[in-house]
């Protein structure tokens, strides 16, 4: 089954094409003759594959002579009114719909006889046009000339050799550099976290989710509660009582020795954390801190922890200044504040107060990844350069150059303070929504600082940007190149750098390199993915590769919006859910494209990518399918796997086969796992959480969503899929009459139960029904659209078509 997806293209060879062509179309017939003053018009249905038309006219039908005065001209057929709803209200647009006719002007006679003749394309030209319309996204003038020159068969051979055709999209790559010229000191840069939870219990724990160690200091746990304050107002000689909720705050820390200045008193170690102790080599304040050392890992304290118990009563002062003793309740709120020293292990630590408070420290800050950008264009008479964002947000810019010509590294920098090492005043001006922009002394691509571009609204250029008046003035209509390093910060905020007049514009987030970068980093919206797909379809030299990419995207159909809905239910906001869901779509597409570039690719390889895709697992409801106990497996994926992806509708299976096959897919699900485990379907859920939030939801978890097999959900009951069925006679030898039953072995509800799914798709990929169905779809794509679906039902006309 090597290169199964290429079967339909064989029909495009010159010899095979002759056997597929029907009789030549009938000659064109004039169906409208219109006279308007001194103008006559002829209308007719265009002849397919016409090279030229010849018009004949005369006053006698028997003596028509060629008339070369006809010319092609548009005429109005109708008007369409479209209403677009914009932020400024509805905008009504009237679209003029046109068609074309052959026109004759300055006529002297109002009547006559006319005939049209057609010169068909040569067979080679027709094949070239057919090839470009079927194997590519239509002919362009330069591509039509190239294919005509090299010959259509040579073009077919070129496009079939997909891995030998360069993509050929100019300026589509991006350059990244992870660096910060201002170093982070891992031994002194203590970080504070403060968050609110509830007093679910009176024992405070520190434990690790994996073996490791970390330093903590100045841990404070402060309960607080709202108290009622009754105020009496006298209104019209009557007392009116007003009850207000007043915040009462506990002034002392319920944890003792939270600064670890009294040795290790009040704290207890157990299990793998027994080596934890106070440490005098590191401290946020005072002379020592807590060094948590653990040889074990778990998602709860269990028997391995550092902990301290505290009393459930405390004293505080009410709003009248009275000292009162309060008893804590599990619903009482509490503020946790602590300092930690970021390290590779610090995100493995958890601080917990039962189910009421969970906190994870962060790790060493990620080194900023800068993006290199360059753009070339022309200047106008106004010598101003603008930097702005399209909305509220921020980013960093450094090492900006503007030079004459097209090489960003040649020539003097025409900008003052382009490296942002001097104060902005005197070289750069902040205006309107960008007055908060300033130099950053903590992040820089090079040197000691960069521009921190801060926007409170959408910019637009002059007087709403960070801008520079360039002196001496630029030469109008001369070519210049701008280059810079850019650190995106706020998602969904696009940077624009441009010269006045917009003849030189750099928009690194919305051009193809930016789309590639956002897709690679899972920060792309669905519209970004669509733009990426369309640009590749238009610009790539691998036209057959792009056509087949879309074919497999449509064949193995999924629904991004259903992935968004699933992720919304995991606690994600719609924007973040959209990024992850788009990443799932792009991930499967990337794998298909890589597979197609491998000459040994088979249909099984493509089917396996689809089966393993989180987008598919969620779309057809395998994610929650359970077959254990009395649970009934969800049939959606099994049904569509047969109907849409492999065998086709009513082609060699029945409802019993769908039911039996659905059990093979129970346990196939998705999960957020540590990035290192993204290719391990048996990995446990990530237990690393965003620092500073009191949540253990998946939306608060650090990691990557991936295929995950939940063995406890897998069904172990078995039945023979396609039991007793044989291949129909229409397939001929060696297939006809062969049994194609799939008998899955009893594997049990363990990790190797996942193999059931792989066994199923391996069998399906090699069935003649699947070869037939996929070949038919490819014939529709590459030959003509009228191939019917195959079927095993002998009373259907489709059966006779293939018999």
Number of C-alpha atoms within 10 A of each C-alpha: 12 12 13 16 21 16 16 18 19 15 17 22 15 14 10 11 13 12 9 12 9 7 6 8 9 8 14 16 14 13 9 10 12 13 15 9 11 12 15 20 19 21 16 15 11 13 18 15 18 13 13 11 13 13 18 17 17 16 13 10 13 8 10 16 14 14 15 11 10 17 11 11 13 12 11 10 10 10 11 9 10 12 10 11 10 8 7 6 8 11 11 11 11 10 11 12 12 12 11 16 18 16 18 19 15 9 12 9 10 12 13 11 13 19 18 17 15 17 13 16 15 12 12 14 18 17 21 24 20 19 25 22 13 21 25 23 16 15 17 12 7 9 13 16 13 14 20 17 11 11 15 25 17 13 19 20 11 15 19 19 16 20 16 11 16 10 17 12 15 10 10 16 12 15 12 15 14 12 16 20 16 15 11 15 10 12 11 12 13 18 15 17 17 17 16 20 22 23 26 19 19 17 16 20 22 22 32 32 20 18 17 20 21 22 26 28 27 22 23 21 23 19 23 20 18 14 15 15 15 12 11 12 12 9 8 7 7 9 11 12 11 11 12 12 11 14 13 16 17 18 13 14 16 19 19 18 19 23 25 27 20 12 16 18 14 15 21 16 22 17 15 19 25 16 14 22 21 24 19 15 9 20 26 20 14 13 14 22 28 27 21 25 23 25 15 17 20 16 16 18 21 11 14 22 28 27 19 19 16 14 11 15 11 17 13 17 14 18 13 7 8 8 11 10 10 13 10 21 15 14 13 16 19 24 19 22 17 19 22 24 24 23 18 13 20 22 26 25 29 24 22 24 22 18 15 19 24 24 27 25 28 23 17 16 11 10 13 18 17 22 20 17 19 21 20 21 19 21 25 18 12 15 18 20 26 23 23 28 30 16 18 16 19 23 21 24 27 27 21 22 22 25 20 20 17 15 15 20 14 12 12 11 16 19 20 19 19 22 22 25 19 15 13 19 9 10 16 21 18 21 17 17 22 26 16 14 22 20 21 17 15 13 25 29 26 17 16 18 26 28 26 22 25 24 25 17 16 19 24 16 23 17 15 22 29 29 23 23 16 17 11 9 14 19 15 12 12 12 17 23 23 29 21 21 25 23 22 21 15 14 14 17 19 21 24 20 25 23 24 19 16 15 16 20 21 23 16 23 19 17 16 21 19 22 26 20 20 20 23 14 12 20 19 26 22 18 11 22 19 13 16 19 16 13 15 19 20 15 15 19 19 24 24 23 24 23 18 20 19 14 16 18 17 10 15 19 17 20 15 23 15 16 24 24 16 17 21 17 13 14 14 19 13 13 16 20 24 24 21 26 28 27 26 21 22 21 18 22 19 14 15 22 16 12 17 21 15 13 13 11 18 18 22 19 17 20 22 16 19 24 21 20 23 28 31 25 24 24 20 22 18 24 25 17 26 24 22 19 12 8 12 15 26 22 22 16 24 23 21 18 22 24 16 16 23 26 26 21 19 15 19 23 19 14 11 14 20 21 19 18 28 25 26 26 31 32 29 28 25 23 23 22 27 20 14 10 18 18 12 15 20 18 19 15 19 20 26 25 26 17 21 17 18 21 19 17 12 22 20 18 19 18 21 17 22 24 24 26 26 25 21 17 22 28 26 18 16 15 16 14 21 20 15 9 14 15 19 19 13 14 15 11 9 8 16 14 15 13 14 19 15 17 15 19 13 11 16 15 20 15 16 12 26 24 14 20 21 18 15 18 19 15 14 23 23 15 17 19 23 22 19 20 23 25 18 21 21 22 21 16 19 23 23 12 12 11 16 15 19 25 24 21 14 11 9 11 13 16 16 14 12 15 15
